[in-house]
Amino acid sequence: MTDFAWREELSGSFGKIKRPVAEVFIKDKKGKWRALTMYIDSGADASVLSRSFGELFGHDVEKGKRIKMKGFGEEEIVAFVHTLDIKIGNHEIEAKVVIAENDKVPNVLGRKDVFNLFEIQFKNLKECTRFMKKSAR
């Protein structure tokens, strides 16, 4: 079980707000684990990295499968699907992650290959998100 404290940020519309984030580790192309803070988003189909982080971790962004994604609203972004090793707490997983063609997106921990492996609880009173690895059946 791993708890991630929410981070207070300033919203242009609502003032100070606590947002669910997780410090995860992503294995770069040289095999080194690198820390990255990502927003935890149960409404996101997949995890997303901005292009600069994809490149920082050594990926040739455009070698992934090219897709178009929509976020909030109707604007599409072009992104490329990659398979990455991710560590959440003490648990290492392999997940499909999309790397955007630009930096106009936040780094997001989404549903694909993540939410099916963990019981995830948004604990409002404790202002944290709890990840519990599901047991193998």
C-alpha positions as CSV (number, residue, x, y, z in Angstrom):
1,M,0.0,0.0,0.0
2,T,1.3,3.4,-1.0
3,D,-0.2,6.8,-0.1
4,F,0.5,9.9,-2.2
5,A,-0.3,13.3,-0.6
6,W,-2.2,15.8,-2.7
7,R,-0.4,18.9,-3.8
8,E,-1.8,22.4,-3.3
9,E,-1.8,24.4,-6.5
10,L,-3.3,27.7,-7.6
11,S,-6.3,27.4,-9.9
12,G,-6.9,30.5,-12.1
13,S,-10.7,30.1,-11.4
14,F,-10.9,28.6,-7.9
15,G,-7.9,29.8,-6.0
16,K,-6.0,27.2,-4.0
17,I,-7.0,23.6,-4.7
18,K,-5.5,20.3,-3.7
19,R,-4.8,18.0,-6.6
20,P,-4.1,14.2,-6.6
21,V,-0.6,13.5,-7.7
22,A,1.8,10.6,-7.4
23,E,5.6,10.4,-7.5
24,V,6.2,7.5,-9.8
25,F,9.5,6.2,-11.3
26,I,9.9,5.6,-15.0
27,K,12.8,3.5,-16.4
28,D,14.7,5.4,-19.0
29,K,16.3,3.9,-22.1
30,K,19.6,3.4,-20.1
31,G,17.8,1.3,-17.4
32,K,17.9,4.1,-14.8
33,W,14.8,4.8,-12.7
34,R,13.8,8.5,-12.9
35,A,11.3,10.2,-10.5
36,L,8.3,12.0,-12.0
37,T,5.3,13.6,-10.4
38,M,2.1,12.8,-12.4
39,Y,-1.5,13.9,-11.9
40,I,-3.7,10.9,-11.0
41,D,-6.7,11.0,-13.4
42,S,-9.4,8.4,-13.2
43,G,-11.0,10.0,-16.3
44,A,-7.9,9.6,-18.5
45,D,-8.0,6.6,-20.7
46,A,-4.2,6.3,-20.7
47,S,-1.1,7.7,-19.0
48,V,0.4,10.7,-20.8
49,L,3.9,12.3,-20.9
50,S,4.7,15.6,-22.4
51,R,7.3,15.4,-25.2
52,S,10.1,16.9,-23.2
53,F,9.8,14.2,-20.6
54,G,9.6,11.4,-23.2
55,E,12.8,12.8,-24.7
56,L,14.5,13.2,-21.3
57,F,13.9,9.5,-20.7
58,G,15.7,8.7,-23.9
59,H,12.7,7.8,-26.1
60,D,12.5,8.6,-29.8
61,V,9.0,10.0,-29.4
62,E,7.8,9.5,-33.0
63,K,8.9,5.8,-33.1
64,G,5.8,5.0,-31.2
65,K,2.4,4.2,-32.7
66,R,0.9,7.5,-33.8
67,I,-2.6,8.3,-32.4
68,K,-4.9,11.2,-31.9
69,M,-6.4,11.8,-28.4
70,K,-9.0,14.1,-27.0
71,G,-8.9,15.5,-23.5
72,F,-11.3,17.9,-21.9
73,G,-13.3,19.4,-24.8
74,E,-12.9,18.7,-28.5
75,E,-9.3,19.6,-29.2
76,E,-7.2,16.7,-30.4
77,I,-3.6,16.1,-29.7
78,V,-1.2,13.9,-31.6
79,A,0.7,11.4,-29.5
80,F,2.7,8.3,-29.8
81,V,2.2,5.0,-27.9
82,H,5.2,3.5,-26.1
83,T,5.5,0.7,-23.6
84,L,7.3,1.9,-20.4
85,D,8.4,0.3,-17.1
86,I,6.8,2.2,-14.3
87,K,7.3,1.9,-10.5
88,I,4.4,2.9,-8.3
89,G,5.4,2.5,-4.6
90,N,7.4,-0.8,-4.6
91,H,5.5,-2.3,-7.5
92,E,7.0,-2.4,-11.0
93,I,4.6,-2.6,-13.9
94,E,4.8,-2.4,-17.7
95,A,2.3,0.1,-19.2
96,K,1.3,1.6,-22.4
97,V,2.0,5.3,-22.1
98,V,1.4,8.0,-24.7
99,I,4.0,10.7,-25.3
100,A,2.5,13.9,-26.7
101,E,4.1,15.5,-29.8
102,N,4.5,18.7,-27.8
103,D,4.6,20.0,-24.2
104,K,1.0,21.4,-24.1
105,V,-0.2,18.5,-21.9
106,P,0.4,17.7,-18.2
107,N,2.0,14.4,-17.2
108,V,-1.0,12.2,-16.2
109,L,-1.3,8.7,-14.7
110,G,-4.4,7.3,-16.4
111,R,-6.4,4.1,-16.5
112,K,-4.7,1.9,-19.2
113,D,-2.5,-0.8,-17.6
114,V,-2.5,1.0,-14.2
115,F,-6.0,1.2,-12.7
116,N,-6.6,-2.5,-13.5
117,L,-3.6,-3.5,-11.3
118,F,-4.4,-1.4,-8.2
119,E,-7.2,-0.6,-5.9
120,I,-7.1,3.2,-6.0
121,Q,-8.8,5.3,-3.3
122,F,-9.1,9.0,-3.3
123,K,-9.1,9.8,0.4
124,N,-10.7,13.2,0.7
125,L,-10.4,13.7,4.4
126,K,-6.7,12.7,4.5
127,E,-6.0,14.6,1.2
128,C,-4.2,11.6,-0.3
129,T,-4.6,8.9,-2.9
130,R,-4.0,5.3,-1.8
131,F,-2.7,2.6,-4.3
132,M,-3.0,-1.0,-3.2
133,K,-1.7,-3.7,-5.5
134,K,-4.5,-6.2,-6.4
135,S,-3.8,-9.8,-5.6
136,A,-3.2,-12.2,-8.4
137,R,-6.2,-14.5,-8.9
